[in-house]
């Protein structure tokens, strides 16, 4: 998909395309992690206790997207661009840092790198959302659109994971 097509998908008000993208990414992440579980390849111990409910939801949907957008998109991309790196390299660095930090407390193994792939992909999307919207609407536009996509993604992922947990308890 070309960058022009991505920008059309992400910027259309009232963000209905952003909601579609967040939903697609969340479903892909659930399918990917479920496949790893079935194949016995998920070993990082990154499970989140969803039973604590609201505190996890607030952390995942409000606090984390704001802090992570500030650090992994705004700061990392701004620093990379100040070093005269291209957009692709700046976004790639941002995606790798975003992905790695989500696994910082796990044992380094091939499984960790396999599990990092969807995070790197999502970080790459977030990096492009930030960069494209920053160029069109300034830093605030880039920040808000990226944090919104991240919050929607986390909210949808939380909803799917909670639903699956509820189904598992019912069985």
N, C-alpha and C positions, 0 to 999 in steps of 0.2 A: 504494500500500500504506500503510495507516495505521500510526502509530507502535506501537500495541498489537500488531499483527501482526509488525512487525519485531522487537520485544522478545521475543516468543515464539520467533521463529526463532533468535535469537542466544543466548539464555540457557539453553536446555534442556541440562542435563547429560546425558550426559558429552560435551558439545560436538559431538555428531554433526551437528547442524544448522550449527554453525560450520564444520565441515569441508565440508559441502555448499555453503555460501555462498562459502567461499574458492575452492572448485573452480569454481563457476559464474563468479565474478568473474575468475579467472585465464583461463578459456577465453574469456570475452568480451574480455578484453584481448588475447589472442593473435589472435583473429579480427579485432578492430578494427585492430591493427597490421599484420596480414597484408593486410587490405583496403587500408589506406593505402599499403603497399608496392606492391601490384598496380596501384593507381591512380596511382602515382608521386607521392604527396602527402607521403611521409615524408622529411623533409630535415634533421632536427635533428642527425643524427649521434650519436644516443644509443645506438648499438649497444654491447652489453657483450660482452667477450671471455670466452666461457664455457670456453675451453680451459684457463684457469688453475684451474678445477675447485673444489677444496675451499675455497680462500680466498674465492672469490666466494660459494660456498654458505654459509660461516660468516658472512660479512659480511651477506648478504641475508636469511638465515633467523634469525640470532641477534642480531647487533649492531644492524643497522639498525632492526628492529622495536622494540627496547627504546629506543634513542635517539630515534627518530622519534615513538614514542608519548609519550615524556616531553615532547618539544618541541612537537609539532604538535597533540596532543590535550590532555594535561594542562596544559601552560603556556598555550597559546593560548586554550583554552576557559575556563580559570580566570581569566585576565586579562580576556577579553571579558565573562564573567559578573560580574566585579568592577566593570565599567563599567555594570552593570545592563542589558546587552543580553539579548535573548530567547534561548531555546535555539536556535531556528532560525538566528538571525543569528550566534550564537557558533559553531555547527557549520559554517555556511557560510564564515565567516572562516577557521576551522581548515582546511576543505577547500581553499580557495583558496591559503592559505599552503603547505599540504602539496603541492599540485599545482605551484605556481610554483617551489618550491625544487628539485623534480626536474628543472626545465628552466633553472636559473639561469645555466648556462654556454652556453646556446644562443642563436643569433641570433634576435632577435625578428622573427616573421613570422606570417602567418596560419596557416602549417603548424604552428608551435609551439602556437598556441592550439587548433588541431584536435587535436593530439596530447595536449594537457593535459586534454581532456575526460574520458577514463577515469580519469586520476589524480584529478581533482576529484571524480568520482563515487565512487571508492574512498575518498578522503579524507572525503567526506560520510558514507559508511557507517561508517568508523572513528570519526568524531566522534560519531555517534549511539550506536554500541556503547559508547564510553567514557562518554558522558553517562548513558545508560540504566542501565548496570551500576554506575556511580558512585552513582547515586541509590538503587539496590537493595542494593549491597554495599560501598559506601564507595570511597575513592580506590583502594585496593589492588585491589578487584574490578574497577573500571573499567579500571585500568591493565593488569592481567593478561589480562582478556578481550580487550582491544584489541590488545595486543602478540601474543597467541596467534593471533588472526585474521590479523593482518598477517604473522606468521611463516609460518602455513599458506599464505596467499596467495602469498607470495614463494617458498616451497618448491615449491608446485605449479607456479607460473609457471616457476621454474628447471628443474623436471623436464620440463615440456612443451617449453621452449626448447631444452634439451639434447637431447631426443629428436628434435626437428625438425632440429637441427644435425647429429646423427648420421645421420639419414635423408638429408639433403642431401649429406653426404660419401660416402654409399654409392651415390648415384646418379651 
